[in-house]
């Protein structure tokens, strides 16, 4: 089971706003794509969540924009789970690109606090042990030691 998950993408012309760079709302879409893909890669796709009777919903996001990105930029979205609590989880993200001299630079750092809720009423629910066991926990302080191009 990989500790982090990587999603590669290219900034589309539709992602760019009137200022010529990727719109801030698009970043959030990329983060959710990465989180969903990571979960599915660990065996927890939408069907499995439905079978379990629960799902994660967003409680809050924190996004820190470091550099703009533009149409045609090749990006890597990395994501990992920092912690699971009884009915919540925190996930981190880092979006990077390789610059013209081959160095990786950070475009965005973000985190999402998730709540695990029942599908039949939306009330908080204990995260199933088998779900938590599907992800390797990566404490943020450990990831920071290997932080590219901050």
ZAGU-386425 format. One record per atom (N, C-alpha, C): atom name; residue in three letters; x, y, z. Coordinates in steps of 0.1 Angstrom, whole numbers, plus 5000, padded with zeros to 4 digits. Atoms other than C-alpha are relative to their C-alpha. Layout:
REM ZAGU-386425
+-------+--------+------+------+------+
! atome ! residu !    u !    v !    w !
+-------+--------+------+------+------+
!    CA !    ALA !    X !    Y !    Z !
...
+-------+--------+------+------+------+
***
This chain:
REM ZAGU-386425
+-------+--------+------+------+------+
! atome ! residu !    u !    v !    w !
+-------+--------+------+------+------+
!     N !    UNK ! 5009 ! 4988 ! 5000 !
!    CA !    UNK ! 5000 ! 5000 ! 5000 !
!     C !    UNK ! 5009 ! 5012 ! 5000 !
!     N !    UNK ! 4992 ! 4988 ! 5001 !
!    CA !    UNK ! 5016 ! 5033 ! 4989 !
!     C !    UNK ! 4996 ! 5010 ! 5011 !
!     N !    UNK ! 5003 ! 4990 ! 4990 !
!    CA !    UNK ! 5019 ! 5060 ! 5016 !
!     C !    UNK ! 4994 ! 5012 ! 4993 !
!     N !    UNK ! 5005 ! 4989 ! 5007 !
!    CA !    UNK ! 5012 ! 5087 ! 4990 !
!     C !    UNK ! 4994 ! 4996 ! 4987 !
!     N !    UNK ! 5006 ! 5003 ! 5013 !
!    CA !    UNK ! 4991 ! 5088 ! 4959 !
!     C !    UNK ! 5003 ! 5012 ! 4991 !
!     N !    UNK ! 4997 ! 4990 ! 5010 !
!    CA !    UNK ! 5000 ! 5107 ! 4927 !
!     C !    UNK ! 4991 ! 5000 ! 4989 !
!     N !    UNK ! 5009 ! 4998 ! 5011 !
!    CA !    UNK ! 4977 ! 5121 ! 4901 !
!     C !    UNK ! 5007 ! 5010 ! 4991 !
!     N !    UNK ! 4994 ! 4991 ! 5010 !
!    CA !    UNK ! 4993 ! 5136 ! 4869 !
!     C !    UNK ! 4988 ! 5007 ! 4992 !
!     N !    UNK ! 5010 ! 4993 ! 5009 !
!    CA !    UNK ! 4973 ! 5163 ! 4850 !
!     C !    UNK ! 5007 ! 5011 ! 4993 !
!     N !    UNK ! 4995 ! 4988 ! 5008 !
!    CA !    UNK ! 4978 ! 5191 ! 4825 !
!     C !    UNK ! 4989 ! 5010 ! 5002 !
!     N !    UNK ! 5009 ! 4989 ! 4998 !
!    CA !    UNK ! 4962 ! 5225 ! 4831 !
!     C !    UNK ! 4993 ! 5002 ! 4986 !
!     N !    UNK ! 5007 ! 4998 ! 5012 !
!    CA !    UNK ! 4935 ! 5228 ! 4804 !
!     C !    UNK ! 4997 ! 5015 ! 4998 !
!     N !    UNK ! 5003 ! 4986 ! 5003 !
!    CA !    UNK ! 4926 ! 5261 ! 4787 !
!     C !    UNK ! 4987 ! 5004 ! 5007 !
!     N !    UNK ! 5012 ! 4997 ! 4992 !
!    CA !    UNK ! 4892 ! 5259 ! 4804 !
!     C !    UNK ! 5002 ! 5002 ! 5015 !
!     N !    UNK ! 4997 ! 4998 ! 4986 !
!    CA !    UNK ! 4909 ! 5259 ! 4838 !
!     C !    UNK ! 5005 ! 5014 ! 5003 !
!     N !    UNK ! 4993 ! 4986 ! 4999 !
!    CA !    UNK ! 4924 ! 5294 ! 4831 !
!     C !    UNK ! 4989 ! 5011 ! 5001 !
!     N !    UNK ! 5010 ! 4989 ! 4998 !
!    CA !    UNK ! 4906 ! 5325 ! 4843 !
!     C !    UNK ! 5004 ! 5013 ! 4992 !
!     N !    UNK ! 4997 ! 4987 ! 5007 !
!    CA !    UNK ! 4907 ! 5361 ! 4830 !
!     C !    UNK ! 5013 ! 5006 ! 5003 !
!     N !    UNK ! 4987 ! 4995 ! 4997 !
!    CA !    UNK ! 4940 ! 5367 ! 4846 !
!     C !    UNK ! 5011 ! 4992 ! 4994 !
!     N !    UNK ! 4990 ! 5008 ! 5008 !
!    CA !    UNK ! 4957 ! 5340 ! 4825 !
!     C !    UNK ! 5006 ! 4989 ! 5008 !
!     N !    UNK ! 4995 ! 5011 ! 4993 !
!    CA !    UNK ! 4963 ! 5315 ! 4852 !
!     C !    UNK ! 4989 ! 4991 ! 5005 !
!     N !    UNK ! 5011 ! 5009 ! 4996 !
!    CA !    UNK ! 4944 ! 5285 ! 4866 !
!     C !    UNK ! 4992 ! 5007 ! 5011 !
!     N !    UNK ! 5009 ! 4994 ! 4990 !
!    CA !    UNK ! 4914 ! 5297 ! 4886 !
!     C !    UNK ! 5001 ! 4992 ! 5013 !
!     N !    UNK ! 4999 ! 5007 ! 4987 !
!    CA !    UNK ! 4914 ! 5290 ! 4923 !
!     C !    UNK ! 4990 ! 4989 ! 5003 !
!     N !    UNK ! 5010 ! 5010 ! 4998 !
!    CA !    UNK ! 4883 ! 5270 ! 4922 !
!     C !    UNK ! 5004 ! 4986 ! 4993 !
!     N !    UNK ! 4995 ! 5012 ! 5007 !
!    CA !    UNK ! 4899 ! 5245 ! 4897 !
!     C !    UNK ! 5009 ! 4992 ! 5009 !
!     N !    UNK ! 4991 ! 5008 ! 4991 !
!    CA !    UNK ! 4925 ! 5236 ! 4923 !
!     C !    UNK ! 4992 ! 4991 ! 5009 !
!     N !    UNK ! 5008 ! 5008 ! 4991 !
!    CA !    UNK ! 4898 ! 5224 ! 4946 !
!     C !    UNK ! 4995 ! 4987 ! 4993 !
!     N !    UNK ! 5004 ! 5011 ! 5008 !
!    CA !    UNK ! 4885 ! 5202 ! 4918 !
!     C !    UNK ! 5011 ! 4990 ! 4999 !
!     N !    UNK ! 4989 ! 5009 ! 5001 !
!    CA !    UNK ! 4919 ! 5187 ! 4913 !
!     C !    UNK ! 5003 ! 4992 ! 5013 !
!     N !    UNK ! 4999 ! 5006 ! 4988 !
!    CA !    UNK ! 4922 ! 5180 ! 4950 !
!     C !    UNK ! 4990 ! 4989 ! 5003 !
!     N !    UNK ! 5011 ! 5010 ! 4998 !
!    CA !    UNK ! 4889 ! 5162 ! 4951 !
!     C !    UNK ! 5002 ! 4988 ! 4990 !
!     N !    UNK ! 4997 ! 5011 ! 5009 !
!    CA !    UNK ! 4899 ! 5142 ! 4920 !
!     C !    UNK ! 5011 ! 4991 ! 5006 !
!     N !    UNK ! 4989 ! 5008 ! 4994 !
!    CA !    UNK ! 4931 ! 5131 ! 4937 !
!     C !    UNK ! 4995 ! 4992 ! 5012 !
!     N !    UNK ! 5005 ! 5008 ! 4988 !
!    CA !    UNK ! 4913 ! 5121 ! 4970 !
!     C !    UNK ! 4992 ! 4989 ! 4995 !
!     N !    UNK ! 5009 ! 5011 ! 5005 !
!    CA !    UNK ! 4887 ! 5101 ! 4951 !
!     C !    UNK ! 5008 ! 4989 ! 4993 !
!     N !    UNK ! 4991 ! 5010 ! 5007 !
!    CA !    UNK ! 4913 ! 5084 ! 4929 !
!     C !    UNK ! 5008 ! 4992 ! 5010 !
!     N !    UNK ! 4992 ! 5007 ! 4989 !
!    CA !    UNK ! 4934 ! 5076 ! 4960 !
!     C !    UNK ! 4992 ! 4990 ! 5007 !
!     N !    UNK ! 5009 ! 5009 ! 4993 !
!    CA !    UNK ! 4905 ! 5061 ! 4978 !
!     C !    UNK ! 4996 ! 4988 ! 4991 !
!     N !    UNK ! 5003 ! 5011 ! 5009 !
!    CA !    UNK ! 4895 ! 5040 ! 4948 !
!     C !    UNK ! 5012 ! 4991 ! 4998 !
!     N !    UNK ! 4988 ! 5008 ! 5001 !
!    CA !    UNK ! 4931 ! 5028 ! 4944 !
!     C !    UNK ! 5002 ! 4991 ! 5012 !
!     N !    UNK ! 4999 ! 5007 ! 4987 !
!    CA !    UNK ! 4929 ! 5016 ! 4980 !
!     C !    UNK ! 4988 ! 4990 ! 5002 !
!     N !    UNK ! 5012 ! 5009 ! 5000 !
!    CA !    UNK ! 4897 ! 4996 ! 4972 !
!     C !    UNK ! 4987 ! 5006 ! 5005 !
!     N !    UNK ! 5012 ! 4994 ! 4995 !
!    CA !    UNK ! 4872 ! 5022 ! 4984 !
!     C !    UNK ! 4995 ! 5010 ! 4990 !
!     N !    UNK ! 5007 ! 4992 ! 5010 !
!    CA !    UNK ! 4853 ! 5034 ! 4953 !
!     C !    UNK ! 4986 ! 5003 ! 5005 !
!     N !    UNK ! 5013 ! 4996 ! 4996 !
!    CA !    UNK ! 4818 ! 5048 ! 4954 !
!     C !    UNK ! 4991 ! 4988 ! 5004 !
!     N !    UNK ! 5008 ! 5012 ! 4997 !
!    CA !    UNK ! 4802 ! 5014 ! 4953 !
!     C !    UNK ! 5004 ! 4994 ! 5014 !
!     N !    UNK ! 4996 ! 5005 ! 4987 !
!    CA !    UNK ! 4822 ! 5002 ! 4983 !
!     C !    UNK ! 4995 ! 5008 ! 5012 !
!     N !    UNK ! 5006 ! 4991 ! 4990 !
!    CA !    UNK ! 4812 ! 5032 ! 5003 !
!     C !    UNK ! 4985 ! 4998 ! 5002 !
!     N !    UNK ! 5014 ! 5003 ! 4999 !
!    CA !    UNK ! 4776 ! 5026 ! 4995 !
!     C !    UNK ! 4997 ! 4987 ! 5007 !
!     N !    UNK ! 5001 ! 5013 ! 4993 !
!    CA !    UNK ! 4780 ! 4990 ! 5006 !
!     C !    UNK ! 5002 ! 5001 ! 5015 !
!     N !    UNK ! 4996 ! 4999 ! 4986 !
!    CA !    UNK ! 4795 ! 5001 ! 5039 !
!     C !    UNK ! 4989 ! 5009 ! 5007 !
!     N !    UNK ! 5010 ! 4991 ! 4994 !
!    CA !    UNK ! 4766 ! 5026 ! 5045 !
!     C !    UNK ! 5005 ! 5013 ! 5005 !
!     N !    UNK ! 4994 ! 4987 ! 4995 !
!    CA !    UNK ! 4789 ! 5055 ! 5051 !
!     C !    UNK ! 5009 ! 5006 ! 4989 !
!     N !    UNK ! 4991 ! 4993 ! 5009 !
!    CA !    UNK ! 4810 ! 5081 ! 5033 !
!     C !    UNK ! 5006 ! 5012 ! 5006 !
!     N !    UNK ! 4994 ! 4987 ! 4995 !
!    CA !    UNK ! 4833 ! 5110 ! 5039 !
!     C !    UNK ! 4994 ! 5012 ! 4993 !
!     N !    UNK ! 5004 ! 4987 ! 5005 !
!    CA !    UNK ! 4821 ! 5145 ! 5035 !
!     C !    UNK ! 5009 ! 5011 ! 5005 !
!     N !    UNK ! 4990 ! 4989 ! 4996 !
!    CA !    UNK ! 4842 ! 5177 ! 5037 !
!     C !    UNK ! 4994 ! 5008 ! 5011 !
!     N !    UNK ! 5004 ! 4990 ! 4989 !
!    CA !    UNK ! 4841 ! 5197 ! 5069 !
!     C !    UNK ! 5007 ! 5013 ! 4997 !
!     N !    UNK ! 4993 ! 4987 ! 5003 !
!    CA !    UNK ! 4868 ! 5222 ! 5058 !
!     C !    UNK ! 5012 ! 4997 ! 4991 !
!     N !    UNK ! 4988 ! 5000 ! 5008 !
!    CA !    UNK ! 4896 ! 5229 ! 5034 !
!     C !    UNK ! 5009 ! 5011 ! 5004 !
!     N !    UNK ! 4990 ! 4989 ! 4999 !
!    CA !    UNK ! 4928 ! 5249 ! 5038 !
!     C !    UNK ! 5009 ! 4999 ! 4988 !
!     N !    UNK ! 4991 ! 5000 ! 5012 !
!    CA !    UNK ! 4946 ! 5259 ! 5007 !
!     C !    UNK ! 5009 ! 5012 ! 5000 !
!     N !    UNK ! 4990 ! 4990 ! 5000 !
!    CA !    UNK ! 4978 ! 5278 ! 5004 !
!     C !    UNK ! 5006 ! 5000 ! 4986 !
!     N !    UNK ! 4995 ! 4999 ! 5013 !
!    CA !    UNK ! 4986 ! 5290 ! 4969 !
!     C !    UNK ! 5014 ! 5006 ! 5000 !
!     N !    UNK ! 4986 ! 4996 ! 5000 !
!    CA !    UNK ! 5024 ! 5292 ! 4963 !
!     C !    UNK ! 5004 ! 5007 ! 4987 !
!     N !    UNK ! 4996 ! 4995 ! 5013 !
!    CA !    UNK ! 5028 ! 5299 ! 4926 !
!     C !    UNK ! 4988 ! 4998 ! 4990 !
!     N !    UNK ! 5010 ! 5003 ! 5010 !
!    CA !    UNK ! 5004 ! 5303 ! 4896 !
!     C !    UNK ! 5004 ! 4989 ! 4991 !
!     N !    UNK ! 4997 ! 5010 ! 5011 !
!    CA !    UNK ! 5001 ! 5277 ! 4869 !
!     C !    UNK ! 4991 ! 5004 ! 4989 !
!     N !    UNK ! 5005 ! 4995 ! 5013 !
!    CA !    UNK ! 4991 ! 5282 ! 4833 !
!     C !    UNK ! 4996 ! 4988 ! 4991 !
!     N !    UNK ! 5004 ! 5010 ! 5010 !
!    CA !    UNK ! 4974 ! 5263 ! 4804 !
!     C !    UNK ! 5012 ! 4993 ! 4995 !
!     N !    UNK ! 4989 ! 5008 ! 5005 !
!    CA !    UNK ! 4996 ! 5235 ! 4793 !
!     C !    UNK ! 5010 ! 4995 ! 5010 !
!     N !    UNK ! 4991 ! 5005 ! 4990 !
!    CA !    UNK ! 5015 ! 5231 ! 4826 !
!     C !    UNK ! 4997 ! 4986 ! 5004 !
!     N !    UNK ! 5001 ! 5013 ! 4995 !
!    CA !    UNK ! 5021 ! 5195 ! 4836 !
!     C !    UNK ! 5002 ! 5000 ! 5015 !
!     N !    UNK ! 5000 ! 4999 ! 4985 !
!    CA !    UNK ! 5013 ! 5191 ! 4873 !
!     C !    UNK ! 4999 ! 4986 ! 5006 !
!     N !    UNK ! 5002 ! 5012 ! 4992 !
!    CA !    UNK ! 5015 ! 5163 ! 4899 !
!     C !    UNK ! 4993 ! 5004 ! 5013 !
!     N !    UNK ! 5007 ! 4998 ! 4987 !
!    CA !    UNK ! 4990 ! 5162 ! 4927 !
!     C !    UNK ! 5003 ! 4988 ! 5008 !
!     N !    UNK ! 4997 ! 5011 ! 4991 !
!    CA !    UNK ! 5002 ! 5142 ! 4956 !
!     C !    UNK ! 4991 ! 5002 ! 5012 !
!     N !    UNK ! 5009 ! 4999 ! 4988 !
!    CA !    UNK ! 4979 ! 5133 ! 4985 !
!     C !    UNK ! 5003 ! 4988 ! 5009 !
!     N !    UNK ! 4997 ! 5010 ! 4990 !
!    CA !    UNK ! 4982 ! 5113 ! 5017 !
!     C !    UNK ! 4991 ! 5003 ! 5012 !
!     N !    UNK ! 5008 ! 4998 ! 4988 !
!    CA !    UNK ! 4962 ! 5107 ! 5049 !
!     C !    UNK ! 5009 ! 5002 ! 5012 !
!     N !    UNK ! 4992 ! 4997 ! 4988 !
!    CA !    UNK ! 4977 ! 5122 ! 5080 !
!     C !    UNK ! 4994 ! 4993 ! 5012 !
!     N !    UNK ! 5005 ! 5006 ! 4988 !
!    CA !    UNK ! 4953 ! 5108 ! 5105 !
!     C !    UNK ! 4985 ! 4995 ! 4998 !
!     N !    UNK ! 5014 ! 5004 ! 4998 !
!    CA !    UNK ! 4921 ! 5089 ! 5113 !
!     C !    UNK ! 4997 ! 5002 ! 5014 !
!     N !    UNK ! 5005 ! 5000 ! 4986 !
!    CA !    UNK ! 4901 ! 5097 ! 5144 !
!     C !    UNK ! 4987 ! 4991 ! 5000 !
!     N !    UNK ! 5012 ! 5009 ! 4999 !
!    CA !    UNK ! 4869 ! 5080 ! 5155 !
!     C !    UNK ! 4990 ! 5002 ! 4988 !
!     N !    UNK ! 5009 ! 4997 ! 5010 !
!    CA !    UNK ! 4847 ! 5097 ! 5129 !
!     C !    UNK ! 5005 ! 5011 ! 4990 !
!     N !    UNK ! 4995 ! 4990 ! 5009 !
!    CA !    UNK ! 4870 ! 5120 ! 5110 !
!     C !    UNK ! 5014 ! 4997 ! 4995 !
!     N !    UNK ! 4987 ! 5002 ! 5007 !
!    CA !    UNK ! 4902 ! 5122 ! 5089 !
!     C !    UNK ! 5005 ! 5013 ! 4995 !
!     N !    UNK ! 4993 ! 4989 ! 5006 !
!    CA !    UNK ! 4927 ! 5147 ! 5077 !
!     C !    UNK ! 5009 ! 4995 ! 4989 !
!     N !    UNK ! 4992 ! 5003 ! 5012 !
!    CA !    UNK ! 4942 ! 5145 ! 5042 !
!     C !    UNK ! 5007 ! 5012 ! 4996 !
!     N !    UNK ! 4992 ! 4989 ! 5005 !
!    CA !    UNK ! 4970 ! 5166 ! 5028 !
!     C !    UNK ! 5002 ! 4998 ! 4985 !
!     N !    UNK ! 4998 ! 5000 ! 5015 !
!    CA !    UNK ! 4978 ! 5175 ! 4992 !
!     C !    UNK ! 5012 ! 5010 ! 4998 !
!     N !    UNK ! 4989 ! 4991 ! 5005 !
!    CA !    UNK ! 5008 ! 5191 ! 4974 !
!     C !    UNK ! 4999 ! 4999 ! 4985 !
!     N !    UNK ! 5000 ! 4999 ! 5014 !
!    CA !    UNK ! 5006 ! 5202 ! 4938 !
!     C !    UNK ! 5014 ! 5006 ! 4996 !
!     N !    UNK ! 4986 ! 4996 ! 5005 !
!    CA !    UNK ! 5040 ! 5205 ! 4920 !
!     C !    UNK ! 5000 ! 5000 ! 4985 !
!     N !    UNK ! 4997 ! 5002 ! 5014 !
!    CA !    UNK ! 5054 ! 5210 ! 4886 !
!     C !    UNK ! 5016 ! 5001 ! 5000 !
!     N !    UNK ! 4986 ! 4999 ! 5002 !
!    CA !    UNK ! 5089 ! 5207 ! 4872 !
!     C !    UNK ! 5003 ! 5012 ! 4992 !
!     N !    UNK ! 4997 ! 4987 ! 5007 !
!    CA !    UNK ! 5104 ! 5240 ! 4862 !
!     C !    UNK ! 5010 ! 4998 ! 4989 !
!     N !    UNK ! 4991 ! 5001 ! 5012 !
!    CA !    UNK ! 5127 ! 5248 ! 4833 !
!     C !    UNK ! 5014 ! 4995 ! 5002 !
!     N !    UNK ! 4986 ! 5006 ! 4997 !
!    CA !    UNK ! 5159 ! 5237 ! 4851 !
!     C !    UNK ! 4998 ! 4986 ! 5006 !
!     N !    UNK ! 5002 ! 5014 ! 4995 !
!    CA !    UNK ! 5143 ! 5204 ! 4862 !
!     C !    UNK ! 4998 ! 4998 ! 5014 !
!     N !    UNK ! 5003 ! 5001 ! 4985 !
!    CA !    UNK ! 5136 ! 5213 ! 4898 !
!     C !    UNK ! 4985 ! 5000 ! 5002 !
!     N !    UNK ! 5014 ! 5000 ! 4996 !
!    CA !    UNK ! 5103 ! 5205 ! 4914 !
!     C !    UNK ! 4996 ! 5012 ! 5008 !
!     N !    UNK ! 5005 ! 4989 ! 4993 !
!    CA !    UNK ! 5084 ! 5235 ! 4926 !
!     C !    UNK ! 4986 ! 4998 ! 5005 !
!     N !    UNK ! 5013 ! 5001 ! 4994 !
!    CA !    UNK ! 5054 ! 5237 ! 4949 !
!     C !    UNK ! 4991 ! 5011 ! 4995 !
!     N !    UNK ! 5010 ! 4990 ! 5005 !
!    CA !    UNK ! 5023 ! 5253 ! 4934 !
!     C !    UNK ! 4990 ! 5002 ! 5011 !
!     N !    UNK ! 5010 ! 4999 ! 4990 !
!    CA !    UNK ! 4999 ! 5246 ! 4962 !
!     C !    UNK ! 5002 ! 4989 ! 5011 !
!     N !    UNK ! 5001 ! 5010 ! 4989 !
!    CA !    UNK ! 4997 ! 5229 ! 4996 !
!     C !    UNK ! 4986 ! 5002 ! 5006 !
!     N !    UNK ! 5013 ! 5000 ! 4995 !
!    CA !    UNK ! 4964 ! 5220 ! 5011 !
!     C !    UNK ! 4997 ! 4989 ! 5010 !
!     N !    UNK ! 5005 ! 5011 ! 4992 !
!    CA !    UNK ! 4945 ! 5199 ! 5036 !
!     C !    UNK ! 4985 ! 5001 ! 5001 !
!     N !    UNK ! 5014 ! 5001 ! 4999 !
!    CA !    UNK ! 4910 ! 5187 ! 5040 !
!     C !    UNK ! 4997 ! 4992 ! 5013 !
!     N !    UNK ! 5006 ! 5008 ! 4989 !
!    CA !    UNK ! 4892 ! 5177 ! 5072 !
!     C !    UNK ! 4987 ! 4994 ! 4996 !
!     N !    UNK ! 5011 ! 5008 ! 5004 !
!    CA !    UNK ! 4867 ! 5150 ! 5065 !
!     C !    UNK ! 4992 ! 4995 ! 5012 !
!     N !    UNK ! 5008 ! 5007 ! 4990 !
!    CA !    UNK ! 4838 ! 5136 ! 5086 !
!     C !    UNK ! 4994 ! 4988 ! 4993 !
!     N !    UNK ! 5006 ! 5012 ! 5005 !
!    CA !    UNK ! 4826 ! 5101 ! 5081 !
!     C !    UNK ! 4986 ! 4999 ! 5005 !
!     N !    UNK ! 5014 ! 4999 ! 4996 !
!    CA !    UNK ! 4788 ! 5100 ! 5081 !
!     C !    UNK ! 4993 ! 4988 ! 4994 !
!     N !    UNK ! 5009 ! 5010 ! 5006 !
!    CA !    UNK ! 4760 ! 5075 ! 5075 !
!     C !    UNK ! 4993 ! 5005 ! 4988 !
!     N !    UNK ! 5006 ! 4996 ! 5012 !
!    CA !    UNK ! 4745 ! 5075 ! 5041 !
!     C !    UNK ! 4985 ! 5002 ! 5002 !
!     N !    UNK ! 5014 ! 5000 ! 4998 !
!    CA !    UNK ! 4710 ! 5071 ! 5055 !
!     C !    UNK ! 4995 ! 5012 ! 5009 !
!     N !    UNK ! 5005 ! 4989 ! 4992 !
!    CA !    UNK ! 4709 ! 5103 ! 5076 !
!     C !    UNK ! 5011 ! 5010 ! 5002 !
!     N !    UNK ! 4990 ! 4990 ! 5000 !
!    CA !    UNK ! 4742 ! 5121 ! 5074 !
!     C !    UNK ! 5006 ! 5002 ! 5014 !
!     N !    UNK ! 4995 ! 4998 ! 4987 !
!    CA !    UNK ! 4750 ! 5116 ! 5111 !
!     C !    UNK ! 5014 ! 4994 ! 5001 !
!     N !    UNK ! 4986 ! 5005 ! 4998 !
!    CA !    UNK ! 4787 ! 5111 ! 5122 !
!     C !    UNK ! 4999 ! 4985 ! 5003 !
!     N !    UNK ! 5000 ! 5015 ! 4998 !
!    CA !    UNK ! 4796 ! 5074 ! 5122 !
!     C !    UNK ! 5015 ! 4996 ! 5002 !
!     N !    UNK ! 4986 ! 5005 ! 4998 !
!    CA !    UNK ! 4827 ! 5055 ! 5134 !
!     C !    UNK ! 5005 ! 4995 ! 4987 !
!     N !    UNK ! 4994 ! 5005 ! 5012 !
!    CA !    UNK ! 4851 ! 5049 ! 5106 !
!     C !    UNK ! 5003 ! 4985 ! 5001 !
!     N !    UNK ! 4998 ! 5015 ! 4999 !
!    CA !    UNK ! 4852 ! 5011 ! 5099 !
!     C !    UNK ! 5015 ! 4997 ! 5000 !
!     N !    UNK ! 4986 ! 5004 ! 4999 !
!    CA !    UNK ! 4885 ! 4995 ! 5109 !
!     C !    UNK ! 5006 ! 4996 ! 4987 !
!     N !    UNK ! 4995 ! 5005 ! 5013 !
!    CA !    UNK ! 4888 ! 4979 ! 5074 !
!     C !    UNK ! 5003 ! 5012 ! 4991 !
!     N !    UNK ! 4997 ! 4988 ! 5008 !
!    CA !    UNK ! 4886 ! 5014 ! 5058 !
!     C !    UNK ! 5013 ! 5006 ! 5005 !
!     N !    UNK ! 4988 ! 4994 ! 4995 !
!    CA !    UNK ! 4912 ! 5029 ! 5081 !
!     C !    UNK ! 5013 ! 4992 ! 4997 !
!     N !    UNK ! 4989 ! 5009 ! 5003 !
!    CA !    UNK ! 4935 ! 4999 ! 5075 !
!     C !    UNK ! 5004 ! 5000 ! 4986 !
!     N !    UNK ! 4997 ! 5000 ! 5014 !
!    CA !    UNK ! 4934 ! 5005 ! 5038 !
!     C !    UNK ! 5010 ! 5012 ! 4996 !
!     N !    UNK ! 4992 ! 4988 ! 5002 !
!    CA !    UNK ! 4955 ! 5037 ! 5041 !
!     C !    UNK ! 5012 ! 5000 ! 5010 !
!     N !    UNK ! 4989 ! 4998 ! 4991 !
!    CA !    UNK ! 4990 ! 5042 ! 5054 !
!     C !    UNK ! 5000 ! 5014 ! 5005 !
!     N !    UNK ! 5000 ! 4987 ! 4994 !
!    CA !    UNK ! 4991 ! 5071 ! 5078 !
!     C !    UNK ! 5014 ! 5007 ! 4998 !
!     N !    UNK ! 4988 ! 4992 ! 5002 !
!    CA !    UNK ! 5017 ! 5098 ! 5069 !
!     C !    UNK ! 4999 ! 5013 ! 5008 !
!     N !    UNK ! 5001 ! 4988 ! 4992 !
!    CA !    UNK ! 5021 ! 5124 ! 5097 !
!     C !    UNK ! 5006 ! 5012 ! 4992 !
!     N !    UNK ! 4996 ! 4988 ! 5008 !
!    CA !    UNK ! 5025 ! 5159 ! 5081 !
!     C !    UNK ! 5015 ! 5004 ! 5004 !
!     N !    UNK ! 4986 ! 4996 ! 4996 !
!    CA !    UNK ! 5057 ! 5165 ! 5102 !
!     C !    UNK ! 5010 ! 4991 ! 4992 !
!     N !    UNK ! 4990 ! 5009 ! 5007 !
!    CA !    UNK ! 5074 ! 5135 ! 5084 !
!     C !    UNK ! 5000 ! 5005 ! 4985 !
!     N !    UNK ! 5000 ! 4996 ! 5013 !
!    CA !    UNK ! 5063 ! 5147 ! 5050 !
!     C !    UNK ! 5007 ! 5013 ! 4998 !
!     N !    UNK ! 4994 ! 4987 ! 5001 !
!    CA !    UNK ! 5076 ! 5182 ! 5056 !
!     C !    UNK ! 5015 ! 4999 ! 4999 !
!     N !    UNK ! 4986 ! 5002 ! 5001 !
!    CA !    UNK ! 5111 ! 5168 ! 5060 !
!     C !    UNK ! 5005 ! 4997 ! 4985 !
!     N !    UNK ! 4997 ! 5004 ! 5014 !
!    CA !    UNK ! 5110 ! 5158 ! 5023 !
!     C !    UNK ! 4993 ! 5010 ! 4990 !
!     N !    UNK ! 5008 ! 4990 ! 5007 !
!    CA !    UNK ! 5092 ! 5190 ! 5010 !
!     C !    UNK ! 5008 ! 5005 ! 4988 !
!     N !    UNK ! 4993 ! 4995 ! 5012 !
!    CA !    UNK ! 5102 ! 5198 ! 4974 !
!     C !    UNK ! 4997 ! 5015 ! 4998 !
!     N !    UNK ! 5001 ! 4987 ! 5005 !
!    CA !    UNK ! 5108 ! 5234 ! 4963 !
!     C !    UNK ! 4990 ! 5010 ! 5007 !
!     N !    UNK ! 5009 ! 4991 ! 4993 !
!    CA !    UNK ! 5088 ! 5252 ! 4990 !
!     C !    UNK ! 5003 ! 5014 ! 4999 !
+-------+--------+------+------+------+
***
